[in-house]
């Protein structure tokens, strides 16, 4: 596409500050784990001359997966920015993790980008996660293209995977998902498998051969004429269907030869609008080769077909008080509006904030206003402070390259912002603004932790606070009833990375412990109790006697206290003392760790001493009376029940229903959400869904999502209650 394929700039790997948004492209790579996103990023960096060998920068590290955890696990766990230069255009490539546990990093990448490249393995096809993100991009009409990788795999079939993409991603317009090139196979190996050696361009009708290690161009052979003609015809029809020039269809139907330049221009416009989704193929460079297969074609598509930041709308912006701020656009001379899309910490450089500038120009040594960001429920406080911008840099591997400025549409790293967190807005100090945050997934896997040793106790709270400041998909909870410190995560991989970062970055070792749900108790029937607190040790003693009656109330009633004392058996001034003692004992529970709820306590009688009675004595007597009543009564153990809503592919509904029943759940209804997706609503004890975030993913092959909300407390079945009490007694 175009003649920019020979223009490989930035041979020394230099990336200068962008002069204008028109010279920028922000592209996010999306795909499942193992699809080859990071390998593709490395191939693009090699093709642009940013590195001298595939994926390696000057210090020998990777341009993308340079985090120590990523190198150990051999997979991406965080959003990475790799800026490259192609034909005078800066392409900010955002590499995202493919694991569903790191969807927060993916959402940040989508926020920072103006277009998306969906990387699909030809060996595996389109999975549920890729399909879900495609639909998310479609809802906001984000331009998308598809890159097929692993075409060298034995079971890979180009035509089949293209058909899979059209079926799974095309939706109502599968004709808008079409390949721009056909694969060119090389010499078969001993097993008869032919590697990808180049591409055959359908519009230019040229072969781009990479088999020599460099891109060479020549005419296609006659043996491919029929295949090329048929595929080219489908592509032209797809372009014409999305073209704004209605005369093209008439010329095409009339048998006229259409100008390839006009077709390319219309194709690029349709891609930028998000109405046409080209399919390309790519493969990494062979050892010693200067370019990987398809990298030039892909870079040409990105720079020519994907929109500039000028063509994308800015997310809604308001004043900190909520007043709309209309009329903002991507203008380097406009008011400053930038957003922190990622926060990270480095042992050497300290805190680093990746920022997308939407309006204005961000400069070093400038004081900005930090506003944000509506995530107080996850341990992130709202901000309304001023901070000074330190150095501006662009990352490349582990290195940070200085920038003199970042214009509207660009991305840059800001060092040592002490207060700003992911999702916060940076704006002019004199004109504070707030950008509506993007949707964060709700963390649903609880991980209870405790300090490993005494040396870790002092650092634990600080380390956890820093951890959740970097990752807004985590939620930190200090549970008041169970006393546990709970880190809510998106899955087991998310948990493992969080605990490893806690250890390696902040020097805090923690031990996991079983997550406990907050149980409660109530009276199964009416009972009575008498509390007698009498002590005499010389001088003023302690004297208080009270008699109470306790009866159960409906769920959610709490503790009611009624005074029915007659004749002054308990002096008026001590009745509140009895109530205080009763409520304190109920909060502590009559059984260890189980607060007492939903009862009415009636004070019916008592005795006092004119000298030795006191507030403290009657508080103690009230508590003793409640404990005596509980000892003589039958108690119901109560557990929290959650309202669970599961959205799952129709083919997995039966398995989900059976699994919920096995968890003591009650299904309250099912309904069709969209074609192929069913929503199941159920009520399930919270003790049974601690690992549901992990189990549902396995049960529904990655196609299931769920939400949970506290509904009420219910009595635990007798056999389950007996087991819980035995476990409680065994653990002390």
C-alpha positions, 0 to 999 in steps of 0.5 A: 500500500503506497510506496513508503515500504522503502522509507525506513527512518530512525536507523539509529533508533532515535525517536524525537518529540512529535511536532504535530498530532498528524505525525502520530499513530497510536496502535494497541495490539490485542490477542490471546496469550501465545498469539505472538503480539510481543514477537510482532512488536519486535519484528516491527522494531527491527523493520523500522531500524529501531533495533539491530536484531529482532527484539533486542535493544542496546543492553540486550533486553527485549523492547517489550517484555523487559519486566523481570516477572515477564522474563521469568514467566515468558509472557506479558503481564503489563502494558508496554509502549514501544515507539517506532518511526516509519516514513516520518510517522511516529507509531506508538505501539502498545503491547498488551497481555493476552491473559484475561487476568490482566484485562486492566492493562488491556483496557488501559491500552485501548484508552491510550490508542486510536486503533487496534491490531487484533493478533490471531494465531492461525493455529488456534483461531479466534478465542472468546476473549478476542471476540469480547474485546472486538465487540467492545471496540466495535461499540465505540467504532474503533478502527481495527485490523487483523494480523494472522500469525503462526502460519508456519504451524503444521495445522495452520490454514490461511483460508480457514482462519480468515473464514473464522475471523469473518464468522466470529468478528464480522458480525452483521458485516462479514464482507468487511473482514477481508485479506489484503494479501495472500500468503506466499509459501517457501520451499517445503521441509522434510515433512512437507511443510512450507514456511511463509516466505512472502505475500501476494498483494491483491490490489497492486497484484505484486508479490512481496518476497522476503525469502532472501532476508530482504523484501523483494518485489516481482510479478505473480506467477500464472499458477496463481492467476485464478486464485488471485483474481477471485480474492481480488474481486471479493476485496474490491467489492468489499471496498466499494461497499464501504466507499463514499463514492457511489459511482465506483459500483457503477464503474465496477459493474460496467466492467471498467478497470478501477484505479488502484490508487482510488481503491487504496484511498477508499480502503484507507478511509474505510479502515480509519472510519472503523467500517472495514477490517483488513486481514494481513499475515506476518511472521518474524524475521529469520536469523540474519534477516532485516525484515520479518514477513509482512512488517512493511505491509503492516506498517504501511497500513498503520501509517496510511490507513489508521487514523491520526489522533486528530480524527478521534473524539476526546473522552468526555471531560468535565470540571472537577465539580461535574460541569461539562466541558464541551468543544475540546479537541486534539489541539496542541495549543488547546487547554491541557488534558492528559490522563495517566493510563499506567503507573509503575515503579522501578527500583532505580528510576522510582515511580513512572506514569505513562500519560496520554495527552488528549489536548494541549502540550505537556512540558517538563518542569511545569506544575499541573493539576491532578484530578481523579478518579472515582475509585475510592471503593478500591483503596484509591483516594480521589485527588485534587492537588497540584504536582510538578512535572519532572522529566518527560521520556519515551520508553524503549526497552529498559531505557528512557529517552528524554523528550522536550514535550508531548503534544496532543495525541502523544504518549510519554512517561512522567517521572516521580509524580507522587500523588497521581495514580492510574486514571487521574487527569492532568490539566492546567493549574488555572483550569482544572479538568476531569476526564471520565475514567474508563470502565475497570473490571471488578476484581472477584478473587479474594486473596487473604494475606498476612505479614510473613514475619515481624520485619514485614509487618511495618512495610505491609500497609505501605507496600499494599498501598503502592501496589493498588496505586499502580493497578486500579483493577485491584481492591484492598480490603481491611475486613472489620469483622474477620480482621483479615487483610484481603487483596481482591484480584482478577485471577490466579495469575494476577494474584501471583504477579501482585505477590511477586511484585510485593516481594521484589519491588517493596521487600514485603513477604506475605503468607496467604491464608484461607479467606473467611466470610463474615458469619453471624448468629441469631436466636432460633427461638425465644430465651431468657437470661440473667446477668449478675455482676457483684464484686466487693473488694473494700471501699466501693464495690460493683453491683448490678443485676439484670434480667432480659428476654430475647426473641428472634426478629426477621433478617436485617432487623439488627438489634432492638432493645426494649425497656419494660422494667417497672418499679425502678428495679433498674434505675433510669440512669443505668438502663442505657448502660444495660443496652450498651453492654448488650449491644457490645456483647452482640457485636463481639458475638456469643460464639467466637467471630460471629456477631449476634444479629436480628434479635429483640432484647427486652430488659424486664427486671434487675437490682441495683445498689445505692453505692456500688452500682455503676455504668460499668457494672450494668454494662457487664451485667447486660453482657452476661445476661445475653451470654446466659440467654444464648447458652440456654437457647438454640442458635442459627448460624447465618452466612452471607448470600450473594446475588450472582449474575453470569453471562455465558455462551449458550453452549455452556449454560447447562454446565453453569447451572449444574455448577451453581447447584453444586455450590448450594445456589438457587437459580432465580432465572435465565434470559437471552442477552444477545445472540449466543449469550445467556444470562443466569441469575442465582443466589449463592452463599458467598463461602461457595464462590470464593474461587468462582472467578477462576472456576467459571473461566475453566468451566465456560472455556473463557466465555463466561463473566459474572458479577456479584452483590451482597443480598442478605444473610441466611441460615446455614443448613444444619449439616454445614453449620455443624462442619463450620463449628467443628472447624472453628473449634479445631482452629481455636 
